[in-house]
Amino acid sequence: MDLLLPSDAEKIIESHIVLLDSETVAFDQAYGRTLREPVLADRDFPPYDRVMMDGIAMNMASWKGEAMQSLGVQRAGVDAMDLREGAFCFEVMTGAVLPFGADTVVPIEQVTESGGSFSLVESNFPTEGQFVHRQGSDQKAGDLLLAEGTLLGGKEIAVLATCGYAEVSVSQIPRIIILSTGDELVEVNETPSPFQIRKSNVYALETACKNLGIPVSIRLDHLPDDQATIACRLANVLNESDLVLFSGGISKGKYDFLQELLVDAGATKHFQWVKQRPGKPLWFGTTKTGTVIFALPGNPNSTLTCFYRYVSDVTRTMAGLGKRIPESGQLAESVKFNPPLSLFLPVRSRRSPEGSLHFDPVATQNSGDLAGLIASDGFIELPAEQNEFSVGFSAPFYPW
């Protein structure tokens, strides 16, 4: 049995992940999607000399310190009016176009009005050009505003709308099928027999997928410990998904025949064992059409740990975002671990006043101790090359 280091398993996974195809959607349906085309400014930002404050617009060179007669109101949404030379001004609204001939805006709080004439408050002498947002000062027509690969959030959707992108090309939503395996599992609303347990792994995986920050399409299913039934259903499962997650059925037990059936259904196995605890039995494969398959170990801690160590980045990469770089921090307690395996250690994380990250180990009974994870914020990865880790040892952190 050949065991891979987690870093080697990660490299193999990355080499087989294919970016999903793109599709065109309405801009207001693109939230959370990954942009697959560049978005360019269709005109200058702002598209005109824009008034930034309610007040008056004047020309500094024409003003000699006297009161200025208002020529009217320059409202937002109408063409620019013409300011005559001399002691004249326009009343202006925020967002309006600056009247032709004006070069300065004085806020309403800094002027007094009498009979349609405006005088400046003596303590507030204006600066030429103040409160004028000049045309093209932010961006020029044709400038790149959003690059391909950008995750579309609220501010990005606003840019699409501003630039007239009624439709936009984005990555397709990953189709994920999550399957539990085993006759010992019953539904949440059922009362298990003494030899049974309720399903939980599929719901943990479903929630983890939903928390990735990208839209996903998820379907849950279950496979019994029956070889003929599994063989009959695998082809449809692989054809109808971009990512398949199995929970259980891939170790060395008599009924762990999932890996052989996956190969029979057209999948190619790339590895099955990783030098890590928890989660040593981890099957990874793909199909010719690009479907990615993970058969995760059935113990709850192993399932979640393998998801956040490997699967979460795969899903992001398929959607066009790429992997996240884990933040590193320091152990707050020393740790000893004798087996020559990488240890995924549950921890509580905390930040020092200076902003550095520190980890307090959380004890769990074993990889089936789901309740033991409640006190943790995630896990750190300790390398297989050593078995003693002192206070201050730096390790990457993977939050749940």
PEHU-V12841 format. One record per residue. OMEGA is omega in radians with two decimals (none if undefined). D_LAST is the distance of its C-alpha to the last C-alpha in whole Angstrom. Layout:
OMEGA&D_LAST, OMEGA&D_LAST
This chain:
3.14&30, 3.13&29, 3.08&25, 2.92&24, 3.11&22, -3.14&18, 3.10&20, 3.08&22, 3.13&20, 3.13&19, 3.12&22, 3.12&23, -3.09&21, -3.10&21, -3.09&25, -3.11&25, -3.11&23, 3.08&25, 3.11&25, 3.08&25, 3.09&29, 3.03&29, -3.14&31, 3.14&32, 3.03&31, -3.04&33, -3.11&31, 3.03&30, -3.02&28, -3.11&26, 3.12&23, -3.13&20, 3.14&22, -3.09&23, -3.13&26, 3.03&29, 3.08&32, 3.07&33, -3.08&34, 3.06&37, -3.12&39, 3.05&41, -3.12&43, 3.01&43, -0.23&41, -3.07&42, 3.11&45, 3.03&48, -2.93&49, 3.06&47, -3.06&48, -3.11&45, 2.92&47, -3.14&49, 3.10&52, 3.04&55, -3.06&55, 3.03&58, -3.04&60, -3.09&60, -3.11&63, -3.04&65, -3.12&64, 3.11&67, -3.09&66, 3.03&67, -3.11&66, 3.13&65, 3.12&66, 3.07&63, 3.13&63, -3.08&61, 3.02&57, -3.10&55, 3.02&52, 3.06&49, 3.10&49, -3.13&53, 3.12&55, 3.05&56, -3.06&59, 3.08&61, 3.12&62, 3.07&66, 3.12&67, -3.05&68, -3.12&67, 3.09&64, 2.97&61, 2.92&58, -3.03&56, 3.12&53, 3.08&49, 3.14&46, 3.13&45, 3.03&49, 3.13&50, 3.13&52, 3.06&56, 3.13&58, 3.10&60, 3.11&57, -3.04&55, 3.07&54, 3.09&52, -3.12&53, -3.09&51, 3.14&52, -3.05&52, 3.09&54, 3.00&57, -3.07&60, 3.08&62, 3.08&65, 3.13&67, 3.07&65, -3.08&65, 3.06&62, 3.13&62, 3.04&60, -2.98&59, -3.07&61, -3.09&58, 3.11&56, -3.04&57, 3.03&55, -3.12&54, 3.11&55, -3.09&52, 3.09&50, 3.02&47, 3.13&48, -2.96&45, 3.12&47, 3.10&47, -3.10&44, 3.09&43, 3.14&39, 3.07&40, 3.07&42, -3.12&43, 3.10&41, 3.06&39, 3.14&35, 3.14&33, -3.14&30, 3.03&29, -3.09&28, 3.13&25, 3.01&24, -3.02&21, 3.03&23, -3.07&22, -3.09&25, 3.11&27, 3.07&27, 3.10&28, 3.10&31, 3.09&32, -3.12&33, -3.12&35, -3.09&37, 3.06&38, 3.10&39, 3.13&36, 3.04&36, -3.07&35, 3.12&32, -3.12&31, 3.05&27, 3.04&25, 3.10&25, 3.11&22, 3.07&20, -3.05&22, 3.01&19, -3.13&20, -3.06&18, 2.96&20, 3.12&20, 3.03&23, 3.14&25, 3.14&28, -3.05&26, 3.05&24, -3.12&25, -3.08&24, -3.09&22, 3.11&26, 3.04&28, -3.08&29, 2.99&28, -3.14&31, -3.10&31, -3.11&30, 3.04&27, 3.08&23, 3.08&22, 3.04&19, -3.07&16, -3.10&14, -3.14&15, 3.04&14, 3.13&10, 3.11&11, 3.14&13, 3.12&11, 3.11&8, -3.13&11, -3.10&12, -3.11&9, -3.14&10, 3.08&13, 3.09&16, 3.07&18, 3.04&18, -2.99&20, 3.02&19, 3.11&21, 3.11&21, -3.12&23, 3.08&24, 3.09&26, 3.08&29, -3.13&30, -3.02&33, -3.11&34, -3.14&36, 3.14&34, -3.13&31, -3.11&33, -3.00&35, -3.03&31, -3.07&30, 3.13&32, 3.13&31, -3.09&27, -3.12&27, -3.01&30, -3.05&28, 2.97&24, -3.12&23, 3.12&20, 3.11&20, 3.03&17, 3.05&19, 3.12&18, 3.04&20, -3.07&24, 3.10&24, -3.05&25, -3.11&28, -3.11&29, -3.11&32, 3.09&30, -3.10&28, -3.09&30, -3.06&27, 3.11&27, -3.13&31, 3.08&31, 3.11&29, 3.10&31, -3.12&34, 3.07&33, 3.13&33, 3.04&29, 3.11&29, 3.10&27, 2.97&26, -3.13&25, -3.07&24, -3.13&23, -3.07&21, -3.02&21, 3.00&18, -0.07&17, 3.00&15, -3.12&16, 3.06&19, -3.12&21, -3.08&19, 3.10&21, 3.11&21, 3.11&24, 3.02&26, 3.13&29, -3.14&32, 3.07&31, 3.09&27, -3.13&25, -3.05&22, 2.96&21, 2.96&18, -3.02&19, 3.09&16, -2.99&17, 3.12&18, -2.99&16, -3.12&13, 3.13&11, -3.13&13, -3.10&12, -3.12&8, 3.13&8, 3.11&11, -3.05&9, 3.11&7, -3.02&10, -2.92&13, -3.08&12, 3.12&10, 3.09&13, -3.12&16, 3.11&15, -3.13&16, 3.10&18, -3.13&20, 3.07&20, -3.10&22, -3.09&19, -3.04&18, 3.04&16, 3.06&14, -3.08&15, 3.07&12, 3.13&13, 3.09&15, -3.02&16, 3.05&18, 3.08&18, 3.08&19, 3.08&21, -3.10&22, 3.00&21, -3.14&23, -2.96&22, -3.10&25, -3.13&25, -3.11&25, 2.96&21, -3.10&18, 3.00&16, -2.97&12, 3.06&12, -3.10&10, 2.85&10, -3.13&11, 3.07&11, -3.13&14, 3.05&17, 3.07&21, 3.13&23, 3.09&24, 3.14&20, -3.06&19, 3.14&16, -3.03&16, 3.01&14, -3.13&15, 3.09&15, -3.10&14, 2.98&16, -3.08&16, -3.10&19, -3.08&18, 3.07&16, -3.08&17, -3.10&16, -3.12&13, -3.14&14, 3.14&13, -3.03&10, -3.08&10, -3.07&11, 3.08&8, -3.09&6, 3.14&5, 3.03&8, 3.14&11, 3.08&13, -2.98&17, -3.12&20, -3.02&22, 3.13&25, -3.10&25, 3.06&25, -3.07&25, -3.03&23, 3.05&24, -3.12&23, 3.11&22, -3.08&21, -3.11&19, 3.08&16, -3.04&13, 3.11&10, -3.12&7, 3.07&4, none&0
